[in-house]
Amino acid sequence: MALEIIESCVNCWACQPLCPNDAIMAANPPEFPHFLIVADKCTECLGDYAEAQCASICPIEGAILNELGEALNPPGSLTGIPPARWAAAQAEIAAR
């Protein structure tokens, strides 16, 4: 059981100090250009908090995945904008 931070991470440092298990490691470019979660240390905050602290503070939608590869902050969860509406707005802007 461990979470994963993927390449959309912008290294904002918001998650790292919140981890109760010190499982989040700073990036080591160019090998790893974003933060990493050490699987052996990550408990997904079970027993400590109701939700994973890294995901609760992460400002990037889809940057933290659970063990099934599902985003803990899926598209639209932070902005409140449904993905289809966001895509339509982006297309409209690009067409200008």
Buried (B, 14 or more C-beta within 10 A) or exposed (E): EBBBBBEEBEBEEBBBEBBEBEBBBEBEEEEBEBBBBEEEBBBBBEEEEEEBBBBBBBEBBBBBBBEEEEBBBEBBEEEEBEEEEBEEEEEEEEEE
